[in-house]
């Protein structure tokens, strides 16, 4: 793993350390003392996390749990479920950190979660975008809380549009989505057409138009021990933070199946929308043509970019640096 946060709680701790310790980059294995932490910084971090997570721990917690991932593990069960429904600040323009969101500000980008419902995986990209942009993540709250969520693309899009509007009601934004979340982002752009909130650019991140055929799914009956072994492997690979429960794995799997079914059922309609389709060579290469499958729907408004890595490593070094530069080149000036 590259040290990037793996869930919204680790993301909040990383961002609090960046602000209070005045560090450009913080990884989940970084140590508070090694990063130059002081008593004053511990107090400031506690207040930052109280505002971000709705939970409080005394400054002494950093003495007992000095690493980002350790502190996040203590905060995680204390966070009220409703906090996971709000847009996640993946990257905030440093000059705008303390400023309220201006409804006319055109420097907001919103990223929609991937097939498993989580959006923190795009942090590697978001954190490398220009410092004049705020980047927000739209996650599926049911992944963290188990609450019911609609599982058809138009309903998911309506839900995320409503969440997005808590921050922006007019002006221009950039909207993107990774994997099957790209379909949700596409539908969100369609629903926003003609409103006071204009999608200046749509980013389709390694997602193709579904062909409508059901996805074969082999029935697998894991027992408890096998599920725990799978969870351990996913934690080691950086998909989930340490200490994650089998319940989280089961919700992730259930959401993945439901999102896949929703994508197959979604009927893509043409859209007059400026868009960039970023494609990796490693994603479903045996099914993907050389031409973007979005061309019949976006036409002249579409630009296609080939990037390095595969569906997952595109957000990790060494590929993410060039990927972020390519995205930055596409952003509205």
C-alpha positions as CSV (number, residue, x, y, z in Angstrom):
1,X,0.0,0.0,0.0
2,X,1.1,3.6,-0.6
3,X,-0.1,5.1,2.8
4,X,-3.3,6.6,1.4
5,X,-6.4,6.6,3.7
6,X,-8.7,3.7,3.3
7,X,-11.9,5.0,4.7
8,X,-13.6,8.3,5.7
9,X,-12.2,8.2,9.3
10,X,-8.6,7.8,8.2
11,X,-9.2,10.5,5.6
12,X,-10.4,12.9,8.4
13,X,-7.3,12.1,10.5
14,X,-4.9,12.6,7.6
15,X,-6.5,15.9,6.8
16,X,-6.4,17.1,10.4
17,X,-2.7,16.3,10.6
18,X,-2.0,18.0,7.3
19,X,-3.6,21.2,8.6
20,X,-2.4,21.2,12.2
21,X,1.1,20.0,11.5
22,X,1.4,22.0,8.3
23,X,2.4,19.0,6.2
24,X,1.7,18.5,2.5
25,X,1.5,14.7,2.7
26,X,0.6,12.4,5.5
27,X,0.3,8.6,5.3
28,X,-1.7,6.2,7.5
29,X,1.4,4.7,9.1
30,X,2.9,8.1,10.0
31,X,3.7,8.8,13.7
32,X,2.5,11.9,15.5
33,X,5.8,12.4,17.3
34,X,8.0,11.7,14.3
35,X,5.9,14.3,12.3
36,X,6.8,17.0,14.9
37,X,3.6,16.8,17.0
38,X,3.3,19.0,20.0
39,X,0.7,19.5,22.8
40,X,-0.7,22.5,21.0
41,X,-1.0,20.4,17.8
42,X,-2.7,17.6,19.7
43,X,-5.3,20.0,21.0
44,X,-5.9,21.5,17.5
45,X,-6.2,18.0,15.9
46,X,-8.7,17.0,18.6
47,X,-10.8,20.0,17.7
48,X,-10.5,19.4,14.0
49,X,-11.7,15.9,14.4
50,X,-14.5,16.9,16.6
51,X,-15.8,19.1,13.8
52,X,-15.1,16.6,11.0
53,X,-16.3,13.4,12.7
54,X,-18.7,14.6,15.4
55,X,-16.7,12.7,18.1
56,X,-14.1,13.8,20.6
57,X,-11.1,12.2,22.3
58,X,-8.7,13.9,24.7
59,X,-5.3,15.1,23.3
60,X,-3.6,12.3,25.4
61,X,-5.1,9.8,22.9
62,X,-2.3,10.8,20.5
63,X,0.3,9.6,23.1
64,X,-1.3,6.2,23.3
65,X,-2.3,5.9,19.6
66,X,0.3,7.9,17.8
67,X,-0.1,6.6,14.2
68,X,-2.9,7.8,11.9
69,X,-4.4,4.3,11.5
70,X,-4.3,3.7,15.2
71,X,-6.1,6.9,16.1
72,X,-8.6,6.4,13.3
73,X,-9.4,2.9,14.7
74,X,-10.3,4.5,18.1
75,X,-12.5,7.2,16.5
76,X,-14.3,4.8,14.1
77,X,-16.9,3.4,16.5
78,X,-17.6,6.9,17.9
79,X,-18.6,8.5,14.6
80,X,-22.4,9.2,14.3
81,X,-23.7,7.3,11.2
82,X,-25.1,10.5,9.6
83,X,-21.6,11.8,9.2
84,X,-21.1,9.3,6.4
85,X,-23.9,10.8,4.3
86,X,-22.1,14.1,3.8
87,X,-19.7,14.8,0.9
88,X,-16.2,13.8,1.9
89,X,-13.5,16.5,1.5
90,X,-10.9,14.5,-0.5
91,X,-8.9,17.6,-1.3
92,X,-9.4,21.2,-0.3
93,X,-7.7,24.2,-1.9
94,X,-5.2,25.4,0.8
95,X,-6.1,29.0,0.3
96,X,-9.8,28.2,0.7
97,X,-9.6,25.9,3.7
98,X,-11.3,28.2,6.2
99,X,-13.6,29.8,3.6
100,X,-17.3,28.7,3.2
101,X,-18.2,27.3,-0.1
102,X,-19.1,30.1,-2.4
103,X,-22.2,29.1,-4.5
104,X,-20.6,30.9,-7.5
105,X,-17.2,29.3,-7.0
106,X,-16.3,27.2,-10.1
107,X,-13.5,25.2,-8.4
108,X,-15.4,22.3,-7.0
109,X,-15.1,18.8,-8.3
110,X,-17.3,15.9,-7.1
111,X,-16.3,12.2,-7.4
112,X,-18.8,9.4,-7.2
113,X,-18.0,6.1,-5.5
114,X,-17.0,3.0,-7.4
115,X,-18.8,-0.3,-7.6
116,X,-18.3,-1.2,-3.9
117,X,-19.7,2.1,-2.6
118,X,-16.5,3.6,-1.4
119,X,-14.8,6.7,-2.8
120,X,-11.7,7.1,-0.7
121,X,-9.7,5.0,-3.2
122,X,-9.6,8.1,-5.5
123,X,-7.7,10.1,-2.8
124,X,-4.4,9.4,-4.5
125,X,-5.7,11.3,-7.6
126,X,-7.7,14.0,-5.7
127,X,-4.8,15.0,-3.4
128,X,-2.5,15.6,-6.5
129,X,-4.9,18.0,-8.3
130,X,-4.1,21.7,-8.5
131,X,-4.3,23.6,-5.2
132,X,-7.0,25.9,-6.5
133,X,-9.6,23.0,-6.6
134,X,-11.7,21.5,-3.9
135,X,-12.4,17.8,-4.5
136,X,-15.3,16.1,-2.7
137,X,-16.2,12.4,-2.6
138,X,-19.8,11.1,-2.7
139,X,-19.8,7.7,-1.0
140,X,-22.7,5.3,-0.4
141,X,-23.5,5.6,3.3
142,X,-24.9,2.1,3.5
143,X,-21.3,0.7,3.1
144,X,-20.4,2.2,6.5
145,X,-23.8,2.0,8.3
146,X,-25.7,-0.9,6.7
147,X,-28.7,1.5,6.0
148,X,-30.9,0.8,3.0
149,X,-29.9,2.5,-0.3
150,X,-31.6,2.5,-3.7
151,X,-29.9,0.3,-6.2
152,X,-30.9,1.5,-9.6
153,X,-28.8,4.1,-11.4
154,X,-31.4,7.0,-11.7
155,X,-32.3,6.6,-8.0
156,X,-28.7,6.6,-6.9
157,X,-28.1,9.7,-9.0
158,X,-31.0,11.5,-7.5
159,X,-29.7,10.7,-4.0
160,X,-26.2,12.0,-4.8
161,X,-27.6,15.1,-6.6
162,X,-29.5,16.0,-3.4
163,X,-26.3,15.4,-1.3
164,X,-24.2,17.5,-3.7
165,X,-26.8,20.4,-3.5
166,X,-26.1,20.7,0.2
167,X,-22.8,22.3,-0.9
168,X,-23.5,23.8,-4.3
169,X,-26.8,24.9,-5.8
170,X,-25.7,27.0,-8.7
171,X,-22.6,27.8,-10.8
172,X,-20.4,25.3,-12.5
173,X,-18.8,22.1,-11.2
174,X,-16.7,19.1,-12.4
175,X,-18.3,15.7,-11.9
176,X,-16.6,12.4,-12.1
177,X,-17.0,8.7,-11.3
178,X,-14.8,5.7,-11.1
179,X,-15.8,2.3,-12.4
180,X,-19.6,1.8,-12.4
181,X,-19.8,5.0,-10.4
182,X,-19.1,6.7,-13.8
183,X,-22.6,5.6,-14.9
184,X,-24.1,7.3,-11.8
185,X,-22.1,10.4,-12.6
186,X,-23.3,10.4,-16.2
187,X,-26.9,10.1,-15.0
188,X,-26.3,12.9,-12.4
189,X,-25.1,15.1,-15.3
190,X,-28.2,14.2,-17.2
191,X,-30.5,15.1,-14.3
192,X,-28.7,18.4,-13.7
193,X,-29.2,19.6,-17.4
194,X,-31.1,22.8,-17.5
195,X,-30.7,23.5,-13.7
196,X,-28.8,26.4,-12.1
197,X,-25.9,23.9,-11.4
198,X,-24.0,23.3,-14.6
199,X,-21.7,20.3,-15.1
200,X,-18.8,22.0,-16.9
201,X,-16.9,18.7,-17.4
202,X,-17.8,15.0,-16.8
203,X,-14.9,12.7,-15.9
204,X,-15.5,9.0,-16.8
205,X,-12.8,7.1,-14.9
206,X,-12.1,3.7,-16.4
207,X,-15.7,2.8,-17.1
208,X,-17.3,1.5,-20.2
209,X,-21.0,1.5,-21.3
210,X,-22.5,-1.9,-20.2
211,X,-23.6,-4.2,-23.0
212,X,-26.8,-5.2,-21.2
213,X,-25.7,-8.8,-20.7
214,X,-26.1,-10.1,-17.1
215,X,-22.7,-10.6,-15.4
216,X,-22.0,-14.2,-14.6
217,X,-21.7,-14.7,-10.8
218,X,-20.4,-18.0,-9.4
219,X,-22.2,-18.8,-6.1
220,X,-19.6,-19.0,-3.4
221,X,-20.5,-20.1,0.1
222,X,-17.7,-18.9,2.3
223,X,-17.7,-20.0,5.9
224,X,-16.8,-17.6,8.7
225,X,-13.1,-18.6,8.7
226,X,-12.8,-18.2,4.9
227,X,-14.5,-14.7,5.1
228,X,-12.1,-13.6,7.8
229,X,-9.2,-14.8,5.7
230,X,-10.5,-12.9,2.7
231,X,-10.9,-9.8,4.9
232,X,-7.4,-10.1,6.2
233,X,-6.0,-10.2,2.6
234,X,-8.1,-7.2,1.6
235,X,-6.8,-5.3,4.6
236,X,-3.2,-6.2,3.7
237,X,-3.8,-5.0,0.2
238,X,-5.1,-1.7,1.4
239,X,-8.8,-2.1,0.5
240,X,-9.9,-1.8,4.1
241,X,-8.3,-0.4,7.2
242,X,-6.9,-2.7,9.9
243,X,-9.5,-4.0,12.3
244,X,-12.3,-4.0,9.7
245,X,-15.1,-6.4,10.4
246,X,-16.6,-9.2,8.3
247,X,-19.8,-7.2,8.3
248,X,-18.0,-4.5,6.2
249,X,-16.8,-7.1,3.8
250,X,-20.3,-8.5,3.4
251,X,-21.8,-5.1,2.8
252,X,-19.1,-4.3,0.3
253,X,-19.8,-7.6,-1.5
254,X,-23.6,-7.1,-1.4
255,X,-23.2,-3.5,-2.8
256,X,-20.9,-4.7,-5.5
257,X,-23.4,-7.2,-6.7
258,X,-26.3,-4.7,-6.5
259,X,-24.3,-2.0,-8.3
260,X,-23.3,-4.4,-11.1
261,X,-27.0,-5.5,-11.6
262,X,-28.0,-1.8,-11.6
263,X,-25.4,-1.0,-14.2
264,X,-26.6,-3.8,-16.5
265,X,-30.2,-2.6,-16.2
266,X,-29.3,1.1,-16.9
267,X,-30.2,2.4,-20.4
268,X,-27.7,5.0,-21.4
269,X,-29.2,7.9,-23.4
270,X,-27.3,10.4,-25.5
271,X,-26.2,13.5,-23.6
272,X,-24.9,16.9,-24.9
273,X,-22.1,17.1,-22.3
274,X,-18.3,17.9,-22.4
275,X,-16.6,14.8,-21.1
276,X,-13.2,13.0,-20.8
277,X,-13.0,9.2,-20.8
278,X,-9.9,8.0,-19.1
279,X,-9.2,4.3,-19.9
280,X,-6.6,1.9,-18.7
281,X,-5.3,-0.9,-20.9
282,X,-5.8,-3.4,-18.1
283,X,-9.6,-3.0,-17.6
284,X,-11.6,-5.6,-19.4
285,X,-9.2,-5.4,-22.3
286,X,-10.7,-8.5,-24.0
287,X,-14.1,-6.7,-24.1
288,X,-13.1,-3.1,-24.8
289,X,-12.7,-1.8,-28.4
290,X,-10.0,0.7,-29.3
291,X,-12.7,3.4,-29.6
292,X,-14.5,4.6,-26.5
293,X,-17.9,2.9,-25.9
294,X,-19.1,6.4,-24.9
295,X,-18.7,7.9,-28.4
296,X,-22.3,7.1,-29.6
297,X,-23.7,8.9,-26.6
298,X,-21.4,11.9,-26.1
299,X,-20.3,12.4,-29.7
300,X,-18.2,15.5,-30.3
301,X,-18.2,16.5,-26.6
302,X,-16.1,13.4,-25.8
303,X,-12.3,13.3,-25.4
304,X,-10.6,10.0,-24.7
305,X,-7.3,9.6,-22.8
306,X,-5.3,6.4,-22.3
307,X,-3.5,6.1,-18.9
308,X,-1.1,3.7,-17.2
309,X,-1.9,1.1,-14.7
310,X,-5.0,-1.0,-14.3
311,X,-8.5,-0.4,-12.8
312,X,-7.0,-0.2,-9.3
313,X,-3.3,0.8,-9.6
314,X,-4.2,3.9,-11.7
315,X,-4.6,5.6,-8.3
316,X,-1.3,4.5,-7.0
317,X,2.4,5.4,-7.6
318,X,3.9,5.4,-10.1
319,X,0.8,5.8,-12.4
320,X,-1.1,8.3,-10.3
321,X,1.3,11.2,-10.8
322,X,0.9,11.2,-14.6
323,X,-2.8,10.5,-14.3
324,X,-3.3,13.5,-12.0
325,X,-1.4,15.7,-14.4
326,X,-3.6,14.5,-17.3
327,X,-6.8,15.3,-15.3
328,X,-5.4,18.7,-14.3
329,X,-4.8,19.5,-18.0
330,X,-8.5,18.8,-18.6
331,X,-10.0,20.9,-15.8
332,X,-11.7,24.2,-16.8
333,X,-9.5,27.2,-16.5
